[in-house]
Amino acid sequence: MRKTIFLSTASVLLLAAMAVALVACGGGTATSSSTTVTTSIETTTAAGASTTASGETTTTAVGETTTTATGSTTATSAGETTTSGEATTTTEPARTTDTSDHSAEFRTQYPSTESFNNSAWATLNPNPSSHLGAAVDVTGVPSKVAVDPDSLYLTWQLTVSSTTGASMTALCRTNVNVDRSLLSAGGTVEVKGLVVGAQASSAGGGPIIYVETVTKAA
């Protein structure tokens, strides 16, 4: 009987000691840890836009997830090309339809008995205003052939070489039909007409001739 009670008491004490040991070692408690993940991503597009995103994820033992994301996008466009072009087309005005010879009217307006050719051109060229109405029969090389937009007369510059060797320029203009191809051929032509004015000094001076005929120089 005593032996049985002793064994029971010993067993209880042994179980109690084991329980205390287990509690002291922490064998009956579960603890979970936490994990932190940080991600940073940068993406660049072909158009020159850049996107930066950063995110942080925290996971706890009880399963709670918290996500924080911040991102900014900056787009920059470069390489813009601007093209401007302006095409200018110049159209020569049509010549006047008045093709009547007005030389008789100029002779009435500026009566004169003078006449000038290449040998006397050096006398006419410096002061043409003193020789208005004078007849001219001169050879020279034409240039700058065009229709004057104001009078619609055919005009050109005539470079005249005098017998003294000096080169002078006259402004020729006419409404009479003449062979324009002669003026553009680059050769010497013979011009007959009247002195009707003087060029401005800024244009080099020299006479203005109303042309009656243009022929190829002999």
NUVEX-971685 format. One record per atom (N, C-alpha, C): residue number from 1; atom name; x, y, z. Coordinates in Angstrom, 2 decimals. Example, Ala and Ser with C-alpha at 12.3 -4.5 7.8 and 13.67 -1.06 7.14 Angstrom:
! NUVEX-971685
num; atome; xx; yy; zz
1; N; 13.19; -5.69; 7.80
1; CA; 12.30; -4.50; 7.80
1; C; 13.20; -3.30; 7.80
2; N; 12.85; -2.25; 7.08
2; CA; 13.67; -1.06; 7.14
2; C; 12.90; 0.03; 7.87
This chain:
! NUVEX-971685
num; atome; xx; yy; zz
1; N; 0.84; -1.18; 0.00
1; CA; 0.00; 0.00; 0.00
1; C; 0.87; 1.22; 0.00
2; N; 1.85; 1.37; 0.88
2; CA; 2.76; 2.50; 0.98
2; C; 3.58; 2.59; -0.30
3; N; 3.95; 1.46; -0.83
3; CA; 4.76; 1.45; -2.03
3; C; 4.00; 2.02; -3.20
4; N; 2.71; 1.70; -3.25
4; CA; 1.88; 2.21; -4.36
4; C; 1.74; 3.70; -4.27
5; N; 1.51; 4.24; -3.06
5; CA; 1.34; 5.68; -2.89
5; C; 2.63; 6.38; -3.25
6; N; 3.78; 5.81; -2.91
6; CA; 5.07; 6.42; -3.22
6; C; 5.31; 6.53; -4.72
7; N; 4.94; 5.45; -5.41
7; CA; 5.12; 5.48; -6.87
7; C; 4.22; 6.52; -7.52
8; N; 3.02; 6.66; -7.02
8; CA; 2.09; 7.65; -7.60
8; C; 2.59; 9.05; -7.37
9; N; 3.09; 9.25; -6.17
9; CA; 3.61; 10.58; -5.86
9; C; 4.82; 10.90; -6.71
10; N; 5.68; 9.94; -6.89
10; CA; 6.87; 10.13; -7.72
10; C; 6.50; 10.44; -9.16
11; N; 5.48; 9.76; -9.64
11; CA; 5.04; 10.00; -11.03
11; C; 4.53; 11.41; -11.19
12; N; 3.75; 11.86; -10.23
12; CA; 3.21; 13.23; -10.32
12; C; 4.33; 14.24; -10.30
13; N; 5.31; 13.99; -9.42
13; CA; 6.43; 14.93; -9.34
13; C; 7.22; 14.95; -10.65
14; N; 7.41; 13.74; -11.21
14; CA; 8.15; 13.65; -12.48
14; C; 7.45; 14.38; -13.60
15; N; 6.12; 14.23; -13.69
15; CA; 5.34; 14.92; -14.74
15; C; 5.41; 16.42; -14.55
16; N; 5.36; 16.85; -13.27
16; CA; 5.41; 18.28; -13.00
16; C; 6.76; 18.85; -13.39
17; N; 7.83; 18.09; -13.11
17; CA; 9.17; 18.57; -13.48
17; C; 9.33; 18.68; -14.97
18; N; 8.77; 17.72; -15.67
18; CA; 8.86; 17.76; -17.16
18; C; 8.10; 18.93; -17.72
19; N; 6.97; 19.22; -17.10
19; CA; 6.17; 20.35; -17.58
19; C; 6.91; 21.64; -17.38
20; N; 7.55; 21.81; -16.24
20; CA; 8.33; 23.04; -15.97
20; C; 9.46; 23.16; -16.96
21; N; 10.12; 22.02; -17.26
21; CA; 11.24; 22.05; -18.21
21; C; 10.79; 22.48; -19.59
22; N; 9.63; 21.93; -19.97
22; CA; 9.11; 22.30; -21.30
22; C; 8.77; 23.77; -21.37
23; N; 8.20; 24.28; -20.32
23; CA; 7.84; 25.72; -20.31
23; C; 9.09; 26.56; -20.37
24; N; 10.11; 26.15; -19.62
24; CA; 11.35; 26.91; -19.61
24; C; 12.03; 26.93; -20.95
25; N; 11.92; 25.86; -21.74
25; CA; 12.57; 25.79; -23.07
25; C; 11.76; 26.46; -24.15
26; N; 10.54; 26.83; -23.86
26; CA; 9.71; 27.49; -24.88
26; C; 9.23; 26.57; -25.93
27; N; 9.16; 25.34; -25.71
27; CA; 8.76; 24.36; -26.72
27; C; 7.32; 24.46; -27.09
28; N; 6.48; 25.14; -26.32
28; CA; 5.06; 25.18; -26.66
28; C; 4.61; 26.47; -27.27
29; N; 5.52; 27.37; -27.69
29; CA; 5.14; 28.69; -28.26
29; C; 5.64; 28.79; -29.70
30; N; 4.79; 29.33; -30.66
30; CA; 5.17; 29.50; -32.08
30; C; 5.31; 30.98; -32.38
31; N; 6.39; 31.34; -33.04
31; CA; 6.66; 32.76; -33.38
31; C; 6.95; 32.85; -34.88
32; N; 6.34; 33.81; -35.57
32; CA; 6.57; 33.99; -37.02
32; C; 7.40; 35.23; -37.25
33; N; 8.21; 35.17; -38.27
33; CA; 9.11; 36.29; -38.62
33; C; 8.49; 37.14; -39.71
34; N; 9.13; 38.26; -39.99
34; CA; 8.63; 39.19; -41.04
34; C; 9.66; 39.29; -42.16
35; N; 9.16; 39.62; -43.40
35; CA; 10.03; 39.73; -44.58
35; C; 9.77; 41.05; -45.28
36; N; 10.82; 41.73; -45.67
36; CA; 10.69; 43.03; -46.35
36; C; 11.32; 42.91; -47.74
37; N; 10.56; 43.33; -48.78
37; CA; 11.03; 43.27; -50.16
37; C; 10.95; 44.66; -50.76
38; N; 12.00; 45.15; -51.30
38; CA; 12.02; 46.48; -51.92
38; C; 12.39; 46.33; -53.40
39; N; 11.59; 46.95; -54.26
39; CA; 11.80; 46.83; -55.72
39; C; 11.89; 48.22; -56.34
40; N; 12.82; 48.44; -57.20
40; CA; 12.95; 49.72; -57.92
40; C; 13.08; 49.41; -59.40
41; N; 12.22; 50.03; -60.20
41; CA; 12.18; 49.74; -61.65
41; C; 12.24; 51.06; -62.40
42; N; 13.05; 51.15; -63.42
42; CA; 13.10; 52.34; -64.27
42; C; 12.91; 51.90; -65.71
43; N; 12.01; 52.56; -66.39
43; CA; 11.71; 52.21; -67.78
43; C; 11.88; 53.45; -68.65
44; N; 12.55; 53.33; -69.77
44; CA; 12.72; 54.44; -70.71
44; C; 12.07; 54.06; -72.02
45; N; 11.18; 54.95; -72.54
45; CA; 10.48; 54.67; -73.79
45; C; 11.27; 55.24; -74.94
46; N; 10.91; 54.82; -76.14
46; CA; 11.61; 55.26; -77.33
46; C; 11.37; 56.73; -77.62
47; N; 10.25; 57.29; -77.15
47; CA; 9.91; 58.67; -77.43
47; C; 10.64; 59.64; -76.54
48; N; 11.47; 59.13; -75.64
48; CA; 12.22; 60.01; -74.77
48; C; 11.56; 60.24; -73.45
49; N; 10.50; 59.44; -73.08
49; CA; 9.83; 59.59; -71.79
49; C; 10.41; 58.60; -70.81
50; N; 10.66; 59.03; -69.59
50; CA; 11.21; 58.13; -68.58
50; C; 10.24; 57.99; -67.44
51; N; 10.10; 56.74; -66.91
51; CA; 9.18; 56.45; -65.80
51; C; 9.96; 55.77; -64.71
52; N; 9.86; 56.30; -63.50
52; CA; 10.55; 55.72; -62.35
52; C; 9.52; 55.30; -61.32
53; N; 9.57; 54.04; -60.87
53; CA; 8.60; 53.54; -59.89
53; C; 9.36; 52.83; -58.78
54; N; 8.97; 53.11; -57.57
54; CA; 9.56; 52.40; -56.44
54; C; 8.43; 51.85; -55.56
55; N; 8.60; 50.63; -55.05
55; CA; 7.54; 50.03; -54.23
55; C; 8.13; 49.22; -53.10
56; N; 7.50; 49.25; -51.96
56; CA; 7.97; 48.49; -50.80
56; C; 6.83; 47.62; -50.30
57; N; 7.13; 46.32; -50.10
57; CA; 6.12; 45.37; -49.62
57; C; 6.58; 44.77; -48.30
58; N; 5.74; 44.84; -47.29
58; CA; 6.05; 44.28; -45.97
58; C; 5.02; 43.22; -45.61
59; N; 5.48; 42.05; -45.31
59; CA; 4.58; 40.95; -44.94
59; C; 4.84; 40.55; -43.49
60; N; 3.79; 40.54; -42.65
60; CA; 3.92; 40.17; -41.23
60; C; 3.48; 38.74; -41.03
61; N; 3.69; 38.27; -39.78
61; CA; 3.38; 36.87; -39.48
61; C; 1.90; 36.57; -39.58
62; N; 1.07; 37.60; -39.39
62; CA; -0.37; 37.33; -39.41
62; C; -0.94; 37.44; -40.81
63; N; -0.08; 37.67; -41.85
63; CA; -0.53; 37.69; -43.23
63; C; -0.93; 39.06; -43.74
64; N; -0.67; 40.16; -43.05
64; CA; -1.04; 41.50; -43.51
64; C; -0.01; 41.99; -44.51
65; N; -0.46; 42.55; -45.63
65; CA; 0.44; 43.05; -46.67
65; C; 0.19; 44.53; -46.89
66; N; 1.25; 45.34; -46.88
66; CA; 1.16; 46.77; -47.10
66; C; 2.03; 47.13; -48.29
67; N; 1.45; 47.81; -49.30
67; CA; 2.21; 48.18; -50.50
67; C; 2.17; 49.70; -50.65
68; N; 3.33; 50.31; -50.81
68; CA; 3.44; 51.75; -51.02
68; C; 4.17; 51.97; -52.33
69; N; 3.54; 52.71; -53.24
69; CA; 4.16; 52.94; -54.55
69; C; 4.14; 54.41; -54.87
70; N; 5.25; 54.93; -55.31
70; CA; 5.32; 56.31; -55.78
70; C; 5.96; 56.29; -57.15
71; N; 5.44; 57.09; -58.03
71; CA; 6.00; 57.10; -59.39
71; C; 5.79; 58.45; -60.04
72; N; 6.76; 58.90; -60.83
72; CA; 6.63; 60.15; -61.58
72; C; 7.05; 59.89; -63.01
73; N; 6.38; 60.52; -63.93
73; CA; 6.68; 60.33; -65.35
73; C; 6.99; 61.69; -65.97
74; N; 8.13; 61.78; -66.62
74; CA; 8.53; 63.02; -67.31
74; C; 8.73; 62.70; -68.77
75; N; 8.00; 63.40; -69.60
75; CA; 8.12; 63.17; -71.04
75; C; 8.78; 64.38; -71.68
76; N; 9.83; 64.16; -72.42
76; CA; 10.52; 65.24; -73.12
76; C; 10.60; 64.90; -74.59
77; N; 10.14; 65.81; -75.39
77; CA; 10.15; 65.59; -76.83
77; C; 11.19; 66.51; -77.45
78; N; 12.11; 65.91; -78.17
78; CA; 13.15; 66.70; -78.83
78; C; 13.24; 66.27; -80.27
79; N; 13.85; 67.10; -81.09
79; CA; 14.02; 66.74; -82.49
79; C; 12.93; 67.27; -83.38
80; N; 12.27; 68.33; -82.96
80; CA; 11.21; 68.90; -83.80
80; C; 11.84; 69.62; -84.98
81; N; 11.31; 69.38; -86.15
81; CA; 11.86; 69.99; -87.36
81; C; 10.80; 70.85; -88.02
82; N; 11.17; 72.09; -88.32
82; CA; 10.27; 73.01; -89.01
82; C; 10.89; 73.37; -90.35
83; N; 10.11; 73.21; -91.41
83; CA; 10.60; 73.50; -92.75
83; C; 9.72; 74.56; -93.40
84; N; 10.37; 75.63; -93.93
84; CA; 9.62; 76.67; -94.65
84; C; 10.27; 76.92; -95.98
85; N; 9.44; 77.01; -96.89
85; CA; 9.98; 77.26; -98.20
85; C; 9.04; 78.14; -98.97
86; N; 9.62; 79.01; -99.60
86; CA; 8.79; 79.90; -100.39
86; C; 9.36; 79.94; -101.78
87; N; 8.54; 79.56; -102.70
87; CA; 8.97; 79.59; -104.09
87; C; 8.45; 80.87; -104.71
88; N; 9.36; 81.60; -105.29
88; CA; 8.99; 82.87; -105.91
88; C; 9.11; 82.73; -107.42
89; N; 8.04; 83.01; -108.07
89; CA; 8.02; 82.94; -109.53
89; C; 7.73; 84.34; -110.08
90; N; 8.61; 84.80; -110.92
90; CA; 8.45; 86.12; -111.52
90; C; 7.97; 85.96; -112.95
91; N; 6.83; 86.54; -113.24
91; CA; 6.27; 86.47; -114.58
91; C; 6.34; 87.86; -115.21
92; N; 6.95; 87.93; -116.37
92; CA; 7.07; 89.20; -117.07
92; C; 5.71; 89.64; -117.57
93; N; 5.35; 90.90; -117.33
93; CA; 4.05; 91.37; -117.83
93; C; 4.00; 91.38; -119.35
94; N; 2.81; 91.30; -119.87
94; CA; 2.64; 91.35; -121.33
94; C; 2.91; 92.76; -121.84
95; N; 3.48; 92.83; -123.01
95; CA; 3.77; 94.14; -123.60
95; C; 2.48; 94.87; -123.94
96; N; 2.56; 96.17; -123.99
96; CA; 1.41; 96.98; -124.34
96; C; 0.86; 96.60; -125.71
97; N; -0.44; 96.73; -125.84
97; CA; -1.07; 96.43; -127.14
97; C; -0.96; 97.62; -128.10
98; N; -0.50; 98.75; -127.57
98; CA; -0.29; 99.93; -128.42
98; C; 1.06; 99.79; -129.11
99; N; 1.05; 99.50; -130.38
99; CA; 2.29; 99.31; -131.14
99; C; 2.51; 100.42; -132.17
100; N; 1.78; 101.51; -132.02
100; CA; 1.94; 102.64; -132.96
100; C; 3.27; 103.35; -132.72
101; N; 3.89; 103.82; -133.79
101; CA; 5.15; 104.56; -133.71
101; C; 4.84; 106.00; -133.27
102; N; 5.36; 106.38; -132.09
102; CA; 5.08; 107.71; -131.53
102; C; 6.24; 108.68; -131.75
103; N; 7.15; 108.35; -132.63
103; CA; 8.32; 109.21; -132.86
103; C; 7.92; 110.60; -133.36
104; N; 6.87; 110.68; -134.20
104; CA; 6.44; 112.00; -134.71
104; C; 5.96; 112.88; -133.56
105; N; 5.31; 112.30; -132.57
105; CA; 4.84; 113.06; -131.41
105; C; 6.01; 113.60; -130.60
106; N; 7.04; 112.77; -130.44
106; CA; 8.23; 113.23; -129.71
106; C; 8.95; 114.34; -130.48
107; N; 8.97; 114.25; -131.79
107; CA; 9.63; 115.29; -132.58
107; C; 8.88; 116.62; -132.45
108; N; 7.57; 116.50; -132.33
108; CA; 6.78; 117.72; -132.14
108; C; 7.04; 118.28; -130.74
109; N; 7.13; 117.42; -129.76
109; CA; 7.36; 117.84; -128.38
109; C; 8.77; 118.37; -128.19
110; N; 9.75; 117.72; -128.83
110; CA; 11.15; 118.12; -128.69
110; C; 11.74; 118.37; -130.10
111; N; 11.44; 119.49; -130.68
111; CA; 11.98; 119.76; -132.03
111; C; 13.51; 119.90; -131.99
112; N; 14.19; 119.17; -132.89
112; CA; 15.65; 119.22; -132.92
112; C; 16.13; 118.82; -134.30
113; N; 17.26; 119.36; -134.68
113; CA; 17.89; 119.01; -135.95
113; C; 19.18; 118.22; -135.74
114; N; 19.46; 117.88; -134.50
114; CA; 20.70; 117.18; -134.20
114; C; 20.57; 115.69; -134.50
115; N; 21.70; 115.09; -134.70
115; CA; 21.75; 113.64; -134.84
115; C; 23.08; 113.14; -134.28
116; N; 23.03; 111.91; -133.73
116; CA; 24.22; 111.36; -133.08
116; C; 24.42; 109.92; -133.51
117; N; 25.68; 109.58; -133.78
117; CA; 26.10; 108.22; -134.02
117; C; 27.23; 107.87; -133.05
118; N; 27.91; 106.80; -133.30
118; CA; 28.96; 106.39; -132.36
118; C; 30.08; 107.41; -132.27
119; N; 30.40; 108.05; -133.36
119; CA; 31.53; 108.97; -133.35
119; C; 31.22; 110.22; -132.53
120; N; 29.93; 110.61; -132.42
120; CA; 29.56; 111.81; -131.68
120; C; 28.92; 111.47; -130.33
121; N; 28.93; 110.22; -129.97
121; CA; 28.21; 109.81; -128.75
121; C; 28.81; 110.44; -127.49
122; N; 30.06; 110.68; -127.47
122; CA; 30.71; 111.26; -126.31
122; C; 30.20; 112.66; -126.04
123; N; 29.63; 113.31; -127.04
123; CA; 29.05; 114.64; -126.83
123; C; 27.66; 114.53; -126.23
124; N; 26.89; 113.52; -126.65
124; CA; 25.52; 113.33; -126.17
124; C; 25.49; 112.76; -124.75
125; N; 26.31; 111.78; -124.49
125; CA; 26.19; 111.00; -123.25
125; C; 26.29; 111.82; -121.95
126; N; 27.18; 112.81; -121.84
126; CA; 27.29; 113.53; -120.57
126; C; 26.09; 114.42; -120.25
127; N; 25.37; 114.90; -121.25
127; CA; 24.29; 115.83; -121.00
127; C; 23.13; 115.62; -121.98
128; N; 22.44; 114.49; -121.88
128; CA; 21.38; 114.19; -122.84
128; C; 20.18; 115.14; -122.75
129; N; 19.97; 115.74; -121.58
129; CA; 18.81; 116.64; -121.42
129; C; 18.93; 117.86; -122.33
130; N; 20.13; 118.16; -122.75
130; CA; 20.33; 119.31; -123.67
130; C; 20.13; 118.93; -125.13
131; N; 19.82; 117.65; -125.39
131; CA; 19.71; 117.19; -126.77
131; C; 18.41; 116.41; -127.00
132; N; 17.36; 116.78; -126.27
132; CA; 16.08; 116.08; -126.41
132; C; 15.54; 116.28; -127.83
133; N; 15.03; 115.19; -128.39
133; CA; 14.49; 115.21; -129.75
133; C; 15.52; 114.91; -130.81
134; N; 16.80; 114.82; -130.44
134; CA; 17.84; 114.55; -131.42
134; C; 17.71; 113.11; -131.93
135; N; 18.01; 112.96; -133.21
135; CA; 17.97; 111.63; -133.81
135; C; 19.23; 110.85; -133.45
136; N; 19.09; 109.52; -133.26
136; CA; 20.26; 108.68; -132.99
136; C; 20.26; 107.51; -133.96
137; N; 21.46; 107.17; -134.41
137; CA; 21.69; 105.97; -135.21
137; C; 23.00; 105.40; -134.69
138; N; 22.88; 104.39; -133.80
138; CA; 24.04; 103.95; -133.04
138; C; 24.08; 102.44; -132.97
139; N; 25.27; 101.88; -132.86
139; CA; 25.43; 100.44; -132.67
139; C; 25.95; 100.17; -131.26
140; N; 25.52; 99.03; -130.72
140; CA; 25.97; 98.66; -129.38
140; C; 25.51; 97.25; -129.03
141; N; 25.83; 96.83; -127.81
141; CA; 25.50; 95.48; -127.34
141; C; 24.37; 95.59; -126.31
142; N; 23.22; 94.97; -126.58
142; CA; 22.09; 95.05; -125.65
142; C; 22.22; 94.08; -124.49
143; N; 21.58; 94.41; -123.36
143; CA; 21.55; 93.54; -122.19
143; C; 20.35; 93.92; -121.34
144; N; 20.02; 93.04; -120.37
144; CA; 18.91; 93.29; -119.42
144; C; 17.60; 93.60; -120.14
145; N; 17.26; 92.73; -121.08
145; CA; 16.03; 92.92; -121.85
145; C; 14.83; 92.49; -121.02
146; N; 13.83; 93.37; -120.90
146; CA; 12.63; 93.05; -120.11
146; C; 11.52; 94.02; -120.45
147; N; 10.30; 93.63; -120.07
147; CA; 9.15; 94.52; -120.25
147; C; 9.01; 95.36; -118.98
148; N; 9.01; 96.67; -119.14
148; CA; 8.85; 97.56; -117.99
148; C; 7.45; 97.39; -117.41
149; N; 7.33; 97.11; -116.10
149; CA; 6.01; 96.84; -115.52
149; C; 5.10; 98.07; -115.46
150; N; 5.66; 99.26; -115.56
150; CA; 4.85; 100.48; -115.50
150; C; 4.35; 100.90; -116.88
151; N; 5.27; 101.06; -117.82
151; CA; 4.87; 101.51; -119.16
151; C; 4.48; 100.36; -120.08
152; N; 4.90; 99.13; -119.71
152; CA; 4.71; 97.92; -120.54
152; C; 5.46; 98.02; -121.86
153; N; 6.48; 98.91; -121.89
153; CA; 7.35; 99.01; -123.05
153; C; 8.49; 98.01; -122.90
154; N; 8.99; 97.51; -124.02
154; CA; 10.17; 96.67; -124.02
154; C; 11.38; 97.57; -123.76
155; N; 12.21; 97.21; -122.80
155; CA; 13.36; 98.04; -122.43
155; C; 14.63; 97.21; -122.41
156; N; 15.76; 97.85; -122.60
156; CA; 17.05; 97.19; -122.49
156; C; 18.16; 98.23; -122.36
157; N; 19.28; 97.78; -121.86
157; CA; 20.47; 98.63; -121.79
157; C; 21.29; 98.40; -123.06
158; N; 21.83; 99.50; -123.60
158; CA; 22.66; 99.40; -124.80
158; C; 24.04; 99.98; -124.48
159; N; 25.04; 99.12; -124.52
159; CA; 26.41; 99.56; -124.27
159; C; 27.01; 100.03; -125.59
160; N; 27.38; 101.31; -125.61
160; CA; 27.86; 101.96; -126.83
160; C; 29.35; 102.25; -126.67
161; N; 30.12; 101.87; -127.66
161; CA; 31.55; 102.19; -127.68
161; C; 31.79; 103.33; -128.66
162; N; 32.32; 104.42; -128.13
162; CA; 32.58; 105.57; -129.01
162; C; 33.92; 105.40; -129.71
163; N; 34.16; 106.30; -130.63
163; CA; 35.43; 106.25; -131.38
163; C; 36.61; 106.59; -130.49
164; N; 36.32; 107.19; -129.33
164; CA; 37.42; 107.52; -128.41
164; C; 37.79; 106.33; -127.53
165; N; 36.99; 105.26; -127.60
165; CA; 37.27; 104.07; -126.81
165; C; 36.48; 104.01; -125.52
166; N; 35.78; 105.10; -125.16
166; CA; 35.00; 105.12; -123.94
166; C; 33.72; 104.30; -124.14
167; N; 33.33; 103.57; -123.09
167; CA; 32.12; 102.75; -123.15
167; C; 31.02; 103.45; -122.35
168; N; 29.87; 103.68; -122.98
168; CA; 28.75; 104.39; -122.35
168; C; 27.48; 103.57; -122.50
169; N; 26.50; 103.88; -121.67
169; CA; 25.28; 103.08; -121.66
169; C; 24.06; 103.96; -121.89
170; N; 23.20; 103.51; -122.78
170; CA; 21.92; 104.19; -123.04
170; C; 20.79; 103.26; -122.63
171; N; 19.68; 103.85; -122.20
171; CA; 18.48; 103.07; -121.90
171; C; 17.54; 103.16; -123.08
172; N; 17.26; 102.03; -123.70
172; CA; 16.38; 101.98; -124.86
172; C; 15.01; 101.46; -124.44
173; N; 13.96; 102.05; -125.03
173; CA; 12.59; 101.60; -124.71
173; C; 11.71; 101.84; -125.93
174; N; 10.77; 100.89; -126.14
174; CA; 9.88; 101.04; -127.29
174; C; 8.61; 100.24; -127.12
175; N; 7.55; 100.72; -127.75
175; CA; 6.30; 99.97; -127.82
175; C; 6.11; 99.38; -129.21
176; N; 7.00; 99.76; -130.13
176; CA; 6.95; 99.27; -131.50
176; C; 7.42; 97.82; -131.53
177; N; 6.78; 97.01; -132.37
177; CA; 7.21; 95.62; -132.50
177; C; 8.60; 95.55; -133.10
178; N; 9.53; 94.96; -132.36
178; CA; 10.89; 94.75; -132.85
178; C; 11.23; 93.28; -132.63
179; N; 12.29; 92.84; -133.30
179; CA; 12.73; 91.45; -133.18
179; C; 13.51; 91.30; -131.87
180; N; 12.82; 90.76; -130.87
180; CA; 13.45; 90.64; -129.55
180; C; 14.60; 89.65; -129.55
181; N; 14.57; 88.68; -130.44
181; CA; 15.64; 87.69; -130.48
181; C; 16.99; 88.34; -130.79
182; N; 16.98; 89.44; -131.52
182; CA; 18.23; 90.15; -131.80
182; C; 18.82; 90.74; -130.52
183; N; 17.94; 91.13; -129.60
183; CA; 18.38; 91.74; -128.36
183; C; 18.94; 90.71; -127.38
184; N; 18.54; 89.46; -127.55
184; CA; 18.97; 88.41; -126.63
184; C; 20.09; 87.56; -127.19
185; N; 20.52; 87.84; -128.41
185; CA; 21.53; 86.99; -129.06
185; C; 22.94; 87.29; -128.57
186; N; 23.14; 88.43; -127.94
186; CA; 24.47; 88.76; -127.42
186; C; 25.36; 89.45; -128.43
187; N; 24.84; 89.70; -129.63
187; CA; 25.64; 90.37; -130.65
187; C; 25.37; 91.87; -130.69
188; N; 26.03; 92.52; -131.62
188; CA; 25.88; 93.97; -131.78
188; C; 24.68; 94.27; -132.68
189; N; 23.88; 95.26; -132.26
189; CA; 22.70; 95.66; -133.02
189; C; 22.80; 97.15; -133.35
190; N; 22.02; 97.53; -134.36
190; CA; 21.92; 98.94; -134.73
190; C; 20.55; 99.46; -134.30
191; N; 20.55; 100.54; -133.56
191; CA; 19.33; 101.12; -133.01
191; C; 19.14; 102.52; -133.59
192; N; 17.91; 102.76; -134.07
192; CA; 17.56; 104.09; -134.56
192; C; 16.39; 104.62; -133.73
193; N; 16.43; 105.90; -133.38
193; CA; 15.35; 106.46; -132.59
193; C; 15.60; 107.90; -132.24
194; N; 15.01; 108.34; -131.11
194; CA; 15.09; 109.74; -130.67
194; C; 15.50; 109.81; -129.21
195; N; 16.20; 110.88; -128.84
195; CA; 16.52; 111.12; -127.44
195; C; 15.30; 111.73; -126.77
196; N; 14.77; 111.05; -125.75
196; CA; 13.54; 111.54; -125.09
196; C; 13.74; 111.80; -123.60
197; N; 14.94; 111.59; -123.10
197; CA; 15.15; 111.82; -121.68
197; C; 16.56; 111.47; -121.26
198; N; 16.81; 111.58; -119.95
198; CA; 18.12; 111.28; -119.39
198; C; 17.94; 110.37; -118.18
199; N; 18.80; 109.40; -118.05
199; CA; 18.76; 108.50; -116.91
199; C; 19.25; 109.23; -115.65
200; N; 18.79; 108.79; -114.52
200; CA; 19.24; 109.35; -113.25
200; C; 20.72; 109.06; -113.07
201; N; 21.37; 109.93; -112.33
201; CA; 22.81; 109.75; -112.10
201; C; 23.08; 108.43; -111.37
202; N; 22.13; 108.01; -110.49
202; CA; 22.31; 106.76; -109.78
202; C; 22.29; 105.56; -110.72
203; N; 21.69; 105.74; -111.90
203; CA; 21.64; 104.68; -112.90
203; C; 22.78; 104.80; -113.89
204; N; 23.66; 105.77; -113.67
204; CA; 24.82; 105.93; -114.54
204; C; 24.67; 107.02; -115.56
205; N; 23.54; 107.74; -115.54
205; CA; 23.36; 108.81; -116.52
205; C; 23.13; 108.24; -117.92
206; N; 23.43; 109.03; -118.90
206; CA; 23.25; 108.59; -120.28
206; C; 21.84; 108.86; -120.77
207; N; 21.64; 108.83; -122.09
207; CA; 20.34; 109.17; -122.67
207; C; 19.31; 108.05; -122.59
208; N; 18.05; 108.43; -122.67
208; CA; 16.94; 107.49; -122.85
208; C; 16.50; 107.64; -124.30
209; N; 16.44; 106.52; -124.99
209; CA; 16.13; 106.54; -126.42
209; C; 14.79; 105.87; -126.67
210; N; 13.91; 106.58; -127.39
210; CA; 12.69; 105.95; -127.88
210; C; 13.07; 105.29; -129.21
211; N; 12.98; 103.99; -129.28
211; CA; 13.49; 103.21; -130.40
211; C; 12.41; 103.05; -131.48
212; N; 12.84; 103.31; -132.72
212; CA; 11.94; 103.10; -133.87
212; C; 12.24; 101.79; -134.57
213; N; 13.52; 101.42; -134.69
213; CA; 13.89; 100.17; -135.34
213; C; 15.11; 99.55; -134.64
214; N; 15.17; 98.21; -134.74
214; CA; 16.34; 97.45; -134.26
214; C; 16.71; 96.47; -135.36
215; N; 17.98; 96.50; -135.81
215; CA; 18.45; 95.56; -136.82
215; C; 19.81; 95.02; -136.39
216; N; 20.19; 93.91; -136.99
216; CA; 21.51; 93.37; -136.71
216; C; 22.56; 94.27; -137.32
217; N; 23.60; 94.55; -136.55
217; CA; 24.64; 95.46; -137.02
217; C; 25.41; 94.83; -138.18
218; N; 25.75; 95.65; -139.15
218; CA; 26.47; 95.18; -140.33
218; C; 27.91; 94.83; -139.95
